[in-house]
Amino acid sequence: MTSTDAATEGHEAAALLERTRAVVDPHLRSAVESLPGAMRRIAMYHFGWQNADGTPASGQAGKAVRPALVLAAARALGGDPERAIRAAVAVELAHNFTLLHDDVIDEDTTRRHRPTAWAVFGVPDAIITGDAMLALAQRLLAEDTHPAAAPAAARLSTCIIELCAGQQADCAFEERGPDEVTLDECLTMAAAKTGALLGCACALGALYAGAEDRAVRAMDGFGREVGLSFQLIDDLIGIWGDPDHTGKPVGADLSAHKKSLPVVAALTSGTPAAAELAALYRGPMNTAAEVSRAADAVDRAGGRDWAQVCAADRMARAVHHLSRAVPDPSTAGDLLALAEFVTRRTS
């Protein structure tokens, strides 16, 4: 792909995400506004629609990648995207349930360039609001009259259980030494923690289009591979991302001793840089100099290059799955543009 092609697809994806927000956000906001009292206020803050004091804010409710995948999958398989809006909102609510909980677990104090919900309202209220968002997602599907609503609800529930298992594994890695986590374990964790929900989003779009089981499975496979590629890029951004774009401190994942994919690839490389990185991971990394040394060690041990190559490989696998679900490439343009967008982003 030339730089011109990449820029064109980037603009297409940005326009698609903007259209998705325009369609989905009113329904998402209406659902969030149905929450009672304090939970509504915290959720409105989390989505960027209100300030901490309850006054209106002009922030965006995220990139809307997952709801865009739901609608694009439905469209690619001949369905009416308008009829899949509830499913798209449900997926976005489920995603934001994970964000609220992840911020607590990771003790992240910033998201979308402002303090995280737990940092403003406290841990209990942030967790409870996340729980309410997940229940709200399921209620949207339970109340939907579309014939695909019931299997969609079941698939979303199964996905959330898998996602939680991935999150639990990620947390368990933190308690293990730097040389005690294998790359296969890390890939399995990332596939569950990130890939499962993107796969579910694509599968729900296929269900709402009335697609056959074979196509639903292929769409799920497409989303999962895109999700893994997404996680690989996200992990790179977590080490080398620009704080002005990410809204998080530079090297935040390293200072937190996270065993992300490029880190584990570096730690298991058997290089001198791997030993240096392991030594850094055994002690505190409280200074910018220590974080910089760790990032350099990941790079020299091959973690950065491995993650970039692996992300490209996962994208190739994603395209293969997509070709099985949508034989006519002309109808898959939106899905491909979204896939390219999430694997070429910088924040």
C-alpha positions as CSV (number, residue, x, y, z in Angstrom):
1,M,0.0,0.0,0.0
2,T,1.4,3.4,-1.0
3,S,1.3,6.4,1.4
4,T,-1.4,7.9,-0.8
5,D,-3.5,4.8,-0.5
6,A,-3.0,4.7,3.3
7,A,-4.0,8.3,3.6
8,T,-7.1,7.7,1.5
9,E,-8.2,4.8,3.7
10,G,-7.4,6.8,6.8
11,H,-9.7,9.6,5.6
12,E,-12.4,7.0,4.7
13,A,-12.2,5.4,8.1
14,A,-12.3,8.8,9.9
15,A,-15.4,9.8,7.9
16,L,-17.0,6.4,8.6
17,L,-16.3,6.8,12.3
18,E,-17.8,10.3,12.2
19,R,-20.9,9.0,10.5
20,T,-21.1,6.1,13.1
21,R,-20.9,8.6,16.0
22,A,-23.7,10.7,14.4
23,V,-26.0,7.7,14.2
24,V,-25.1,5.9,17.4
25,D,-24.3,8.6,19.9
26,P,-27.9,9.8,20.3
27,H,-29.0,6.3,21.1
28,L,-26.0,5.8,23.3
29,R,-26.7,9.0,25.2
30,S,-30.4,8.1,25.6
31,A,-29.4,4.8,27.1
32,V,-26.9,6.3,29.4
33,E,-29.4,9.0,30.5
34,S,-31.8,6.2,31.6
35,L,-29.3,5.2,34.4
36,P,-30.3,6.5,37.9
37,G,-28.7,9.3,39.8
38,A,-25.0,9.2,40.4
39,M,-24.4,6.4,37.9
40,R,-25.8,8.6,35.2
41,R,-23.6,11.5,36.2
42,I,-20.4,9.3,36.3
43,A,-21.3,7.7,32.9
44,M,-22.0,11.0,31.3
45,Y,-18.6,12.2,32.6
46,H,-16.8,9.1,31.4
47,F,-18.2,9.6,27.9
48,G,-17.2,13.2,27.8
49,W,-20.6,14.7,27.8
50,Q,-20.4,16.3,31.2
51,N,-17.8,17.8,33.4
52,A,-17.3,16.5,36.9
53,D,-19.6,19.1,38.3
54,G,-22.4,18.1,35.9
55,T,-22.1,21.0,33.5
56,P,-22.1,20.2,29.8
57,A,-18.9,19.2,28.1
58,S,-17.9,18.9,24.5
59,G,-15.8,15.7,24.6
60,Q,-16.3,12.8,22.3
61,A,-17.5,9.4,23.5
62,G,-14.4,7.6,22.1
63,K,-13.6,6.6,18.5
64,A,-16.6,4.4,18.0
65,V,-14.6,1.6,16.3
66,R,-16.7,-1.2,17.8
67,P,-20.1,0.1,16.9
68,A,-18.7,1.0,13.4
69,L,-17.7,-2.6,13.0
70,V,-21.2,-3.8,13.9
71,L,-22.9,-1.5,11.3
72,A,-20.2,-2.1,8.6
73,A,-20.5,-5.9,9.1
74,A,-24.3,-5.7,8.7
75,R,-24.0,-3.6,5.6
76,A,-21.3,-5.8,4.0
77,L,-23.6,-8.9,4.4
78,G,-26.6,-7.2,2.9
79,G,-28.4,-6.2,6.1
80,D,-29.9,-2.9,7.1
81,P,-27.4,-1.1,9.4
82,E,-30.3,1.0,10.9
83,R,-31.7,-2.2,12.4
84,A,-28.4,-3.0,14.1
85,I,-28.1,0.3,16.0
86,R,-29.2,-1.3,19.3
87,A,-26.5,-4.0,18.9
88,A,-23.9,-1.3,18.1
89,V,-24.9,0.7,21.2
90,A,-24.8,-2.5,23.3
91,V,-21.3,-3.3,22.2
92,E,-20.1,0.2,22.9
93,L,-21.6,0.1,26.4
94,A,-19.9,-3.2,27.0
95,H,-16.6,-1.8,25.8
96,N,-16.9,1.2,28.2
97,F,-17.7,-1.1,31.0
98,T,-14.3,-2.6,30.5
99,L,-12.6,0.8,30.3
100,L,-14.1,1.9,33.6
101,H,-12.9,-1.3,35.3
102,D,-9.5,-1.3,33.5
103,D,-8.7,2.2,34.7
104,V,-9.3,1.1,38.3
105,I,-7.3,-2.1,37.9
106,D,-4.4,-0.3,36.2
107,E,-4.7,2.7,38.4
108,D,-4.7,4.9,35.3
109,T,-5.5,8.5,36.2
110,T,-6.1,9.9,32.7
111,R,-8.2,8.9,29.8
112,R,-9.2,11.0,26.8
113,H,-7.0,13.8,28.1
114,R,-8.7,14.2,31.4
115,P,-8.9,12.5,34.8
116,T,-10.5,9.0,34.8
117,A,-13.8,8.4,36.4
118,W,-12.4,6.6,39.5
119,A,-9.9,9.4,40.0
120,V,-12.8,11.9,40.2
121,F,-15.6,9.9,41.8
122,G,-13.8,7.2,43.6
123,V,-13.2,3.5,43.0
124,P,-16.6,2.1,44.2
125,D,-18.7,4.5,42.1
126,A,-16.6,3.8,39.0
127,I,-16.9,0.1,39.4
128,I,-20.6,0.2,40.0
129,T,-21.2,2.5,37.0
130,G,-19.3,0.0,34.8
131,D,-21.5,-2.8,36.1
132,A,-24.6,-0.8,35.3
133,M,-23.3,-0.1,31.8
134,L,-22.9,-3.9,31.2
135,A,-26.4,-4.6,32.5
136,L,-27.7,-1.7,30.3
137,A,-26.1,-3.3,27.2
138,Q,-27.8,-6.6,27.9
139,R,-31.1,-4.8,28.5
140,L,-30.9,-3.1,25.1
141,L,-30.6,-6.5,23.4
142,A,-33.3,-8.1,25.6
143,E,-35.8,-5.4,24.6
144,D,-34.9,-5.5,20.9
145,T,-37.6,-7.1,18.7
146,H,-35.1,-8.0,16.0
147,P,-34.9,-11.9,15.5
148,A,-31.2,-11.8,16.0
149,A,-31.4,-10.1,19.4
150,A,-31.5,-13.3,21.5
151,P,-28.5,-15.0,19.9
152,A,-26.7,-11.6,19.9
153,A,-27.3,-11.3,23.7
154,A,-25.9,-14.8,24.2
155,R,-22.9,-14.1,22.1
156,L,-22.2,-10.8,23.9
157,S,-22.4,-12.6,27.3
158,T,-20.0,-15.3,26.2
159,C,-17.7,-12.7,24.8
160,I,-17.6,-10.8,28.1
161,I,-16.8,-13.9,30.1
162,E,-13.9,-14.6,27.7
163,L,-12.8,-10.9,28.0
164,C,-12.8,-11.1,31.8
165,A,-10.7,-14.3,31.6
166,G,-8.2,-12.4,29.5
167,Q,-8.2,-9.5,31.9
168,Q,-7.7,-11.9,34.8
169,A,-4.7,-13.5,33.0
170,D,-3.3,-10.0,32.4
171,C,-3.5,-9.2,36.1
172,A,-2.0,-12.6,37.0
173,F,1.0,-11.9,34.8
174,E,1.8,-8.9,37.0
175,E,2.5,-11.2,39.9
176,R,4.9,-13.3,37.9
177,G,8.6,-12.7,37.3
178,P,9.8,-11.1,34.0
179,D,11.0,-14.5,32.8
180,E,7.9,-16.4,33.8
181,V,5.4,-15.4,31.1
182,T,5.6,-17.0,27.6
183,L,4.8,-15.3,24.4
184,D,2.1,-17.8,23.6
185,E,0.4,-17.1,27.0
186,C,0.6,-13.4,26.2
187,L,-1.0,-13.8,22.8
188,T,-3.8,-15.9,24.2
189,M,-4.5,-13.3,26.8
190,A,-4.5,-10.5,24.3
191,A,-6.8,-12.5,21.9
192,A,-9.3,-12.8,24.8
193,K,-8.9,-9.4,26.3
194,T,-9.1,-7.4,23.1
195,G,-9.8,-9.7,20.1
196,A,-13.0,-11.2,21.6
197,L,-15.0,-8.0,21.7
198,L,-14.0,-6.8,18.2
199,G,-14.9,-10.3,16.9
200,C,-18.2,-10.1,18.8
201,A,-18.9,-6.7,17.2
202,C,-18.4,-8.1,13.7
203,A,-20.4,-11.3,14.5
204,L,-23.3,-9.2,15.8
205,G,-23.4,-7.2,12.6
206,A,-23.5,-10.5,10.7
207,L,-26.3,-11.9,12.9
208,Y,-28.4,-8.7,12.4
209,A,-27.9,-9.1,8.6
210,G,-29.4,-12.7,8.8
211,A,-26.1,-14.3,7.7
212,E,-25.5,-18.0,7.9
213,D,-23.4,-19.5,10.7
214,R,-20.4,-19.9,8.5
215,A,-20.3,-16.2,7.7
216,V,-20.9,-15.2,11.3
217,R,-17.9,-17.4,12.4
218,A,-15.8,-15.9,9.6
219,M,-16.7,-12.4,10.7
220,D,-15.9,-13.2,14.3
221,G,-12.5,-14.5,13.1
222,F,-11.9,-11.3,11.1
223,G,-12.7,-9.1,14.1
224,R,-10.5,-11.2,16.5
225,E,-7.5,-10.9,14.2
226,V,-8.0,-7.2,13.8
227,G,-8.4,-7.0,17.6
228,L,-5.0,-8.7,18.1
229,S,-3.4,-6.5,15.6
230,F,-5.0,-3.5,17.4
231,Q,-3.6,-4.7,20.7
232,L,-0.1,-5.1,19.3
233,I,-0.2,-1.5,18.0
234,D,-1.8,-0.3,21.3
235,D,1.1,-1.9,23.2
236,L,3.6,-0.1,21.0
237,I,1.8,3.2,21.7
238,G,1.8,2.4,25.4
239,I,5.6,2.4,25.2
240,W,6.4,5.0,22.5
241,G,3.2,6.9,22.1
242,D,3.1,10.7,22.2
243,P,1.4,11.8,25.4
244,D,-0.2,14.8,23.5
245,H,-2.0,12.2,21.4
246,T,-2.6,9.4,23.8
247,G,-3.6,11.5,26.8
248,K,-1.4,9.3,29.0
249,P,2.2,9.7,30.4
250,V,5.0,8.5,28.2
251,G,6.0,4.9,28.9
252,A,3.1,4.4,31.3
253,D,2.9,0.7,30.6
254,L,6.6,0.3,31.3
255,S,6.5,2.2,34.6
256,A,3.6,0.0,35.6
257,H,5.7,-3.1,34.7
258,K,3.0,-4.4,32.3
259,K,3.9,-7.5,30.4
260,S,2.6,-6.3,27.1
261,L,3.3,-8.2,23.9
262,P,6.4,-6.3,22.7
263,V,7.8,-6.5,26.3
264,V,7.3,-10.2,26.5
265,A,8.7,-10.7,23.0
266,A,11.8,-8.8,24.2
267,L,12.0,-10.6,27.5
268,T,11.9,-14.0,25.7
269,S,14.4,-13.1,23.0
270,G,17.5,-14.5,24.8
271,T,19.5,-11.3,24.0
272,P,21.6,-9.2,26.3
273,A,19.0,-6.5,26.1
274,A,16.4,-9.0,27.4
275,A,18.5,-9.5,30.5
276,E,18.8,-5.8,30.9
277,L,15.0,-5.4,30.6
278,A,14.4,-8.2,33.1
279,A,16.6,-6.5,35.6
280,L,14.7,-3.2,35.2
281,Y,11.4,-5.1,35.6
282,R,12.5,-6.6,38.9
283,G,12.8,-3.1,40.5
284,P,10.9,0.1,40.5
285,M,10.9,2.4,37.5
286,N,10.1,5.7,39.0
287,T,12.2,8.0,36.9
288,A,12.0,9.1,33.3
289,A,15.5,7.8,32.7
290,E,14.6,4.3,33.9
291,V,11.5,4.2,31.7
292,S,13.6,5.4,28.7
293,R,16.2,2.7,29.4
294,A,13.5,0.0,29.5
295,A,12.0,1.3,26.2
296,D,15.4,1.2,24.6
297,A,16.0,-2.4,25.9
298,V,12.6,-3.5,24.4
299,D,13.7,-2.0,21.1
300,R,17.2,-3.5,21.1
301,A,15.8,-6.9,22.1
302,G,13.6,-6.9,19.0
303,G,10.2,-6.4,20.8
304,R,9.3,-3.4,18.7
305,D,10.1,-5.0,15.3
306,W,8.4,-8.3,16.3
307,A,5.2,-6.5,17.3
308,Q,5.1,-4.6,14.0
309,V,5.6,-7.7,12.0
310,C,3.1,-9.7,14.0
311,A,0.5,-6.9,13.6
312,A,0.9,-7.1,9.8
313,D,0.6,-10.9,9.9
314,R,-2.6,-10.7,12.0
315,M,-4.1,-8.2,9.5
316,A,-3.3,-10.6,6.7
317,R,-5.2,-13.4,8.6
318,A,-8.1,-11.0,9.2
319,V,-8.4,-10.3,5.5
320,H,-8.5,-14.0,4.8
321,H,-11.4,-14.5,7.3
322,L,-13.2,-11.5,5.7
323,S,-12.9,-13.0,2.2
324,R,-14.7,-16.1,3.4
325,A,-17.5,-14.1,4.9
326,V,-17.8,-11.5,2.1
327,P,-16.7,-12.9,-1.2
328,D,-17.4,-9.6,-3.0
329,P,-14.6,-7.2,-2.1
330,S,-16.6,-4.2,-3.2
331,T,-19.0,-4.6,-0.2
332,A,-16.2,-5.0,2.3
333,G,-14.6,-1.6,1.9
334,D,-15.8,-0.1,5.2
335,L,-14.6,-3.1,7.2
336,L,-11.1,-3.0,5.5
337,A,-10.9,0.8,6.1
338,L,-11.7,0.3,9.8
339,A,-9.2,-2.5,10.1
340,E,-6.5,-0.4,8.5
341,F,-7.4,2.5,10.7
342,V,-7.0,0.7,14.0
343,T,-3.6,-0.8,12.9
344,R,-2.1,2.4,11.6
345,R,-3.2,4.7,14.4
346,T,-0.9,6.7,16.7
347,S,-3.2,7.1,19.7
